[in-house]
Amino acid sequence: MNIQINETTINEIAAVLDQNADRERTVRIFISGMQCSGPAYGLALDPAVPEDSVYDCGSFKMVMDPELIEAYDEWIVDFVQGGFMVKPANMASSCGSGCGSCGCDC
């Protein structure tokens, strides 16, 4: 598993974890729902389980179910406009322009 994550995003996630000091310093990538363009992904403060794949980000770890790794091995996590964007790297430019009623990256 490889995660493309920049320093700003790491700092923003670390700040959320600092505000939740009673929780483990693990962040889960998960399927948050389905859209007409496919699954949507999210982040959650969630402890690791033994079967998780783990990616070390220094001050915290990102975890993911191995089934997501089988589907997509490389991920992008970015802090954008006050929120976190999570998607497989090979989907980063799979949609053309547009946030129509059924566009990507909206």
Backbone as numpy.savetxt, mean C-alpha at the origin, in Angstrom:
# Nx Ny Nz CAx CAy CAz Cx Cy Cz
9.13 -9.64 -2.68 8.28 -8.47 -2.68 9.17 -7.24 -2.68
8.83 -6.30 -3.53 9.53 -5.03 -3.58 8.49 -3.91 -3.49
8.77 -2.92 -2.67 7.87 -1.78 -2.52 8.64 -0.52 -2.85
8.12 0.24 -3.82 8.68 1.55 -4.13 8.02 2.55 -3.17
8.82 3.09 -2.27 8.30 4.02 -1.27 9.35 5.09 -1.01
8.95 6.35 -1.07 9.92 7.43 -0.90 10.00 7.87 0.56
10.97 8.69 0.85 11.24 9.13 2.23 10.05 9.90 2.82
9.40 10.74 2.02 8.23 11.48 2.50 7.14 10.53 2.95
6.88 9.51 2.16 5.85 8.53 2.49 6.23 7.75 3.74
7.49 7.35 3.84 7.95 6.65 5.04 7.74 7.52 6.27
8.06 8.80 6.18 7.89 9.72 7.31 6.41 9.89 7.68
5.54 9.96 6.69 4.10 10.11 6.96 3.54 8.86 7.64
3.94 7.69 7.18 3.49 6.44 7.81 4.04 6.36 9.23
5.31 6.70 9.40 5.91 6.68 10.74 5.17 7.62 11.69
4.73 8.78 11.20 3.98 9.72 12.03 2.65 9.11 12.48
1.97 8.41 11.58 0.72 7.73 11.95 1.01 6.67 13.01
2.08 5.92 12.82 2.44 4.89 13.80 2.82 5.51 15.14
3.50 6.65 15.13 3.85 7.34 16.37 2.59 7.77 17.13
1.55 8.16 16.40 0.28 8.56 17.03 -0.48 7.35 17.57
-0.09 6.17 17.15 -0.73 4.93 17.59 0.31 4.04 18.25
1.00 4.59 19.23 2.14 3.91 19.85 1.77 2.60 20.53
0.49 2.40 20.81 0.05 1.16 21.44 -0.08 0.01 20.44
0.09 0.30 19.15 -0.04 -0.71 18.09 1.35 -1.17 17.65
1.41 -2.36 17.07 2.66 -2.84 16.48 3.04 -1.93 15.32
4.30 -1.86 15.02 4.78 -1.00 13.93 4.77 -1.78 12.62
3.59 -2.29 12.29 3.39 -2.99 11.02 2.21 -2.36 10.29
2.36 -2.27 8.98 1.33 -1.70 8.12 1.02 -2.74 7.05
-0.26 -3.07 6.92 -0.67 -4.09 5.97 -1.17 -3.46 4.67
-0.73 -4.00 3.55 -1.30 -3.69 2.24 -2.40 -4.73 2.03
-3.60 -4.26 1.69 -4.72 -5.17 1.53 -5.65 -4.70 0.42
-6.53 -5.58 -0.03 -7.55 -5.21 -1.01 -8.67 -4.53 -0.23
-8.91 -3.26 -0.54 -9.90 -2.49 0.21 -11.27 -2.50 -0.45
-11.36 -3.00 -1.65 -12.65 -3.07 -2.34 -12.46 -3.28 -3.82
-13.57 -3.34 -4.50 -13.53 -3.53 -5.96 -14.14 -2.30 -6.63
-13.49 -1.90 -7.72 -13.98 -0.80 -8.53 -14.19 -1.35 -9.93
-14.80 -0.58 -10.79 -15.02 -1.07 -12.15 -13.70 -1.30 -12.88
-12.63 -0.63 -12.44 -11.33 -0.82 -13.08 -10.49 -1.89 -12.38
-11.07 -2.58 -11.40 -10.35 -3.64 -10.69 -10.28 -3.36 -9.21
-9.45 -4.12 -8.51 -9.38 -3.95 -7.06 -8.73 -2.63 -6.65
-9.17 -2.12 -5.52 -8.55 -0.96 -4.88 -7.77 -1.49 -3.69
-6.64 -0.88 -3.39 -5.77 -1.35 -2.32 -5.66 -0.27 -1.25
-5.40 -0.70 -0.03 -5.27 0.24 1.07 -4.20 -0.18 2.05
-4.02 0.65 3.07 -3.08 0.39 4.15 -3.86 0.33 5.45
-3.42 -0.53 6.36 -4.04 -0.63 7.67 -2.98 -0.94 8.70
-3.15 -0.42 9.91 -2.29 -0.80 11.02 -2.77 -2.17 11.47
-1.94 -3.17 11.25 -2.36 -4.55 11.49 -1.14 -5.40 11.78
-1.17 -6.20 12.84 -0.01 -7.03 13.16 0.23 -8.11 12.09
1.46 -8.48 11.96 1.84 -9.54 11.02 1.38 -10.89 11.54
1.08 -11.78 10.61 0.80 -13.17 10.94 1.89 -14.01 10.28
2.11 -15.23 10.76 3.25 -16.01 10.27 3.34 -16.18 8.76
2.21 -16.25 8.07 2.27 -16.48 6.61 2.49 -15.21 5.80
2.52 -14.04 6.42 2.71 -12.78 5.70 4.09 -12.67 5.06
4.12 -11.96 3.94 5.38 -11.50 3.37 5.69 -10.17 4.04
6.96 -9.93 4.36 7.35 -8.75 5.13 8.37 -7.93 4.34
8.18 -6.61 4.34 9.10 -5.67 3.72 9.54 -4.68 4.80
10.82 -4.60 5.05 11.36 -3.75 6.11 11.56 -2.32 5.59
10.90 -1.36 6.23 11.03 0.06 5.87 11.85 0.83 6.90
12.59 0.13 7.73 13.40 0.80 8.74 12.68 0.88 10.07
11.91 1.95 10.27 11.23 2.14 11.56 9.91 1.36 11.64
9.50 0.73 10.57 8.30 -0.10 10.56 8.42 -1.15 9.46
7.50 -2.09 9.47 7.47 -3.13 8.45 6.13 -3.08 7.73
6.17 -3.36 6.44 4.94 -3.52 5.67 4.73 -5.00 5.46
3.50 -5.45 5.61 3.18 -6.87 5.46 2.07 -7.03 4.43
2.05 -8.22 3.84 1.07 -8.49 2.81 0.82 -9.99 2.74
-0.41 -10.34 2.43 -0.78 -11.72 2.22 -0.01 -12.26 1.00
0.54 -13.47 1.08 1.30 -14.02 -0.04 0.52 -14.10 -1.35
-0.81 -14.21 -1.29 -1.60 -14.26 -2.53 -1.48 -12.96 -3.32
-1.37 -11.82 -2.63 -1.16 -10.56 -3.35 0.21 -10.52 -3.98
1.19 -11.11 -3.31 2.55 -11.16 -3.86 2.57 -12.03 -5.12
1.83 -13.12 -5.11 1.76 -13.98 -6.29 1.19 -13.22 -7.48
0.20 -12.36 -7.23 -0.41 -11.60 -8.31 0.48 -10.46 -8.77
1.10 -9.76 -7.82 1.93 -8.60 -8.13 3.10 -8.59 -7.16
4.31 -8.66 -7.67 5.48 -8.71 -6.80 6.02 -7.33 -6.45
5.71 -6.34 -7.28 6.24 -4.99 -7.04 5.09 -4.01 -6.82
5.23 -3.18 -5.77 4.18 -2.27 -5.36 4.70 -0.84 -5.25
3.78 0.11 -5.38 4.07 1.53 -5.16 3.20 1.99 -4.00
3.83 2.60 -3.01 3.11 3.24 -1.91 3.60 4.68 -1.89
2.65 5.62 -1.97 3.03 7.03 -2.06 2.04 7.87 -1.26
2.54 8.95 -0.67 1.70 9.91 0.04 1.34 11.00 -0.96
0.03 11.09 -1.29 -0.43 12.00 -2.33 -1.64 12.77 -1.81
-1.57 14.08 -1.86 -2.70 14.95 -1.51 -3.32 14.58 -0.16
-2.48 14.32 0.83 -2.97 14.06 2.18 -3.41 12.64 2.44
-3.20 11.74 1.51 -3.59 10.35 1.70 -2.57 9.42 1.08
-2.78 8.13 1.27 -1.84 7.14 0.76 -2.41 6.45 -0.47
-1.60 6.37 -1.51 -1.94 5.66 -2.73 -1.16 4.35 -2.71
-1.85 3.25 -2.97 -1.23 1.94 -2.99 -1.68 1.24 -4.27
-0.72 0.75 -5.07 -1.09 -0.01 -6.26 0.09 -0.83 -6.74
-0.20 -1.89 -7.46 0.88 -2.66 -8.07 1.64 -1.79 -9.07
2.95 -1.95 -9.12 3.78 -1.11 -9.99 3.41 -1.26 -11.46
3.06 -2.46 -11.88 2.75 -2.63 -13.30 1.38 -2.09 -13.67
0.63 -1.57 -12.71 -0.63 -0.90 -12.99 -0.47 0.61 -12.97
0.75 1.10 -12.66 0.97 2.53 -12.46 0.57 3.36 -13.66
0.79 2.85 -14.84 0.43 3.64 -16.02 -0.45 2.83 -16.97
-1.20 1.89 -16.43 -2.00 1.04 -17.29 -3.24 1.74 -17.82
-3.66 2.82 -17.20 -4.83 3.55 -17.65 -4.37 4.80 -18.38
-5.13 5.17 -19.33 -4.82 6.39 -20.04 -5.10 7.57 -19.14
-5.54 8.61 -19.71 -5.87 9.76 -18.89 -7.22 9.52 -18.26
-7.54 10.31 -17.41 -8.92 10.46 -17.12 -9.47 9.84 -15.89
-10.25 10.61 -15.29 -11.04 10.18 -14.16 -12.48 10.36 -14.57
-12.88 9.59 -15.56 -14.27 9.60 -15.92 -15.04 8.83 -14.88
-16.22 8.43 -15.20 -17.02 7.71 -14.22 -16.44 6.35 -13.92
-15.55 5.89 -14.79 -14.97 4.57 -14.57 -13.48 4.58 -14.90
-12.79 5.68 -14.63 -11.37 5.79 -14.95 -10.50 5.23 -13.84
-9.23 5.17 -14.10 -8.27 4.67 -13.13 -7.64 5.83 -12.36
-7.03 5.51 -11.24 -6.26 6.45 -10.44 -7.07 7.63 -9.95
-8.32 7.45 -9.72 -9.14 8.56 -9.23 -9.16 8.60 -7.74
